[in-house]
Amino acid sequence: MTKDLTPKYTVPGIEREAAGRLIGLLQLRLHALNDLHLTLKHVHWNVVGPHFIAVHEMIDPQVDRVREMADDVAERIAALGGVAQGTPGALVGERTWDDYSIGRADAIAHLGALDLVYTGVIESVRAAIKEAGEVDPATEDLLIEQLRDLEQFQWFVRAHLESSGGTLSTGKAHTEEEAARAGGS
């Protein structure tokens, strides 16, 4: 059964039913961002090997920005008249993806897996932008700004995985485990 997220009020110029759809869309974005910032901290804590310090120091600014993105999304949900569900139980109960699967691993293995994580997040943000754009340019703008940052973070990750010929070591990977193996080889 789908939960009715239609707010009792919303911002001027948006119908309450449309705001409810936006709130549902943004709630999934909030879950994805909360999951991503925790995954990034997990990588930060569990990265080892010769590239440890470079990856360790590259990840923290990404964590900080992703946490800011989550806050922006939660505040947009509230502005639309909704309730931002930021609890771990809500995240786990409503997410549509599996938990990050790599533990202590070489820096390049983690980056290989993280590349796939970013691909999934970026694809879902692009779909959300398309849907939000049909209803609300302010929400669309918020998501576009976040997309630019997420794509830049993926570029930082991919720079470690790319050959001088422009091939990604993880290009044929379909799972985090495959990407970790390909990235680490």
C-alpha positions as CSV (number, residue, x, y, z in Angstrom):
1,M,0.0,0.0,0.0
2,T,1.4,3.4,-1.0
3,K,1.5,6.1,1.7
4,D,-0.4,9.3,0.9
5,L,2.1,12.1,1.2
6,T,-0.3,14.9,0.1
7,P,0.4,17.8,2.5
8,K,-2.3,19.9,4.2
9,Y,-0.6,22.9,2.6
10,T,2.3,23.6,0.3
11,V,4.1,26.4,-1.4
12,P,2.1,28.9,-3.5
13,G,1.6,27.8,-7.2
14,I,1.9,24.1,-6.6
15,E,-1.2,21.8,-6.2
16,R,-1.2,19.8,-3.0
17,E,-1.3,16.5,-4.9
18,A,1.7,17.5,-7.0
19,A,3.5,18.6,-3.8
20,G,2.8,15.1,-2.4
21,R,4.5,13.5,-5.5
22,L,7.5,15.8,-5.0
23,I,7.7,14.9,-1.4
24,G,7.8,11.2,-2.2
25,L,10.4,11.8,-4.9
26,L,12.5,13.9,-2.5
27,Q,12.2,11.4,0.3
28,L,13.9,8.8,-1.8
29,R,16.6,11.4,-2.6
30,L,17.0,12.0,1.1
31,H,17.4,8.3,1.8
32,A,20.0,8.0,-1.1
33,L,22.0,11.0,0.2
34,N,22.0,9.7,3.8
35,D,23.0,6.3,2.6
36,L,25.7,7.8,0.4
37,H,27.3,9.9,3.2
38,L,27.4,6.9,5.5
39,T,28.9,4.8,2.7
40,L,31.5,7.4,2.0
41,K,32.5,7.5,5.7
42,H,32.6,3.7,5.7
43,V,35.1,3.9,2.8
44,H,37.0,6.6,4.6
45,W,37.4,4.3,7.7
46,N,38.2,1.1,5.8
47,V,40.5,2.1,3.0
48,V,44.0,0.6,3.1
49,G,47.0,0.3,0.8
50,P,49.5,2.6,-1.0
51,H,46.8,5.1,-2.0
52,F,45.3,5.2,1.5
53,I,46.0,8.9,2.3
54,A,44.9,10.3,-1.1
55,V,41.6,8.5,-0.9
56,H,41.1,9.0,2.8
57,E,41.6,12.8,2.3
58,M,39.5,12.9,-0.9
59,I,36.5,11.4,0.7
60,D,35.8,13.7,3.6
61,P,34.9,16.8,1.6
62,Q,32.5,14.6,-0.4
63,V,30.9,13.4,2.9
64,D,30.5,17.0,4.0
65,R,28.9,18.1,0.8
66,V,26.6,15.1,0.6
67,R,25.4,15.8,4.2
68,E,24.6,19.4,3.1
69,M,22.7,18.0,0.1
70,A,20.6,15.8,2.5
71,D,19.9,18.9,4.6
72,D,18.8,20.9,1.6
73,V,16.5,18.1,0.4
74,A,15.0,17.6,3.9
75,E,14.3,21.4,4.1
76,R,12.7,21.3,0.7
77,I,10.4,18.5,1.9
78,A,9.4,20.7,4.9
79,A,8.9,23.7,2.7
80,L,6.5,21.7,0.5
81,G,4.5,20.8,3.6
82,G,5.9,17.3,4.1
83,V,7.8,15.5,6.9
84,A,11.4,14.5,6.1
85,Q,11.9,11.0,7.3
86,G,15.6,10.8,8.3
87,T,15.6,7.8,10.6
88,P,17.7,4.7,9.9
89,G,14.6,2.6,10.0
90,A,12.9,4.7,7.3
91,L,16.0,4.6,5.2
92,V,16.4,0.8,5.4
93,G,12.7,0.2,5.0
94,E,12.1,2.4,2.0
95,R,15.4,2.1,0.0
96,T,15.4,0.3,-3.3
97,W,19.1,-0.7,-3.2
98,D,21.3,-3.1,-1.3
99,D,23.8,-2.0,1.4
100,Y,27.4,-1.3,0.4
101,S,29.2,-4.6,0.3
102,I,32.9,-3.9,0.5
103,G,34.7,-4.0,3.9
104,R,38.3,-3.3,4.6
105,A,39.9,-3.1,1.1
106,D,42.6,-1.5,-1.0
107,A,41.9,2.1,-2.0
108,I,41.5,1.3,-5.7
109,A,39.1,-1.6,-4.9
110,H,37.0,0.8,-2.8
111,L,37.0,3.4,-5.6
112,G,36.0,0.7,-8.1
113,A,32.9,-0.1,-6.0
114,L,32.3,3.6,-5.2
115,D,32.2,4.3,-9.0
116,L,29.2,2.0,-9.2
117,V,27.5,3.6,-6.2
118,Y,27.9,7.0,-7.8
119,T,26.5,5.7,-11.1
120,G,23.4,4.5,-9.3
121,V,22.9,7.7,-7.4
122,I,23.5,9.9,-10.4
123,E,21.0,7.9,-12.6
124,S,18.3,8.2,-9.9
125,V,19.0,12.0,-9.5
126,R,18.6,12.4,-13.3
127,A,15.3,10.6,-13.2
128,A,14.1,12.8,-10.3
129,I,15.1,15.9,-12.2
130,K,13.0,14.9,-15.1
131,E,10.0,14.2,-12.9
132,A,10.4,17.3,-10.7
133,G,10.9,19.5,-13.8
134,E,7.3,18.8,-14.9
135,V,6.0,20.2,-11.6
136,D,8.4,22.6,-9.9
137,P,11.4,24.5,-11.2
138,A,12.7,25.2,-7.7
139,T,12.9,21.5,-6.8
140,E,14.4,20.8,-10.2
141,D,17.0,23.5,-9.7
142,L,18.0,22.0,-6.3
143,L,18.5,18.6,-7.8
144,I,20.4,19.9,-10.8
145,E,22.9,21.7,-8.5
146,Q,23.4,18.4,-6.6
147,L,23.8,16.5,-9.8
148,R,26.7,18.7,-10.8
149,D,28.5,18.0,-7.5
150,L,27.8,14.3,-7.6
151,E,29.1,14.0,-11.2
152,Q,32.3,15.9,-10.1
153,F,32.8,13.5,-7.2
154,Q,32.4,10.5,-9.6
155,W,35.0,12.1,-11.9
156,F,37.4,12.3,-8.9
157,V,36.8,8.6,-8.2
158,R,37.1,7.7,-11.9
159,A,40.4,9.5,-12.3
160,H,42.0,6.8,-10.2
161,L,40.4,4.0,-12.3
162,E,41.0,5.4,-15.8
163,S,43.9,4.4,-18.0
164,S,45.8,6.9,-20.1
165,G,43.9,5.6,-23.1
166,G,40.6,6.6,-21.4
167,T,39.3,3.2,-20.4
168,L,37.8,2.6,-17.0
169,S,39.1,-0.5,-15.2
170,T,35.5,-1.0,-13.9
171,G,33.8,-0.5,-17.2
172,K,32.3,-4.0,-17.4
173,A,31.5,-4.4,-13.8
174,H,27.8,-4.9,-12.8
175,T,28.2,-5.4,-9.0
176,E,30.3,-3.7,-6.3
177,E,32.3,-6.9,-5.8
178,E,33.1,-7.1,-9.6
179,A,34.0,-3.4,-9.6
180,A,36.2,-3.8,-6.5
181,R,38.1,-6.7,-8.2
182,A,38.4,-4.8,-11.5
183,G,39.5,-1.6,-9.8
184,G,42.1,-3.4,-7.7
185,S,43.6,-5.4,-10.5
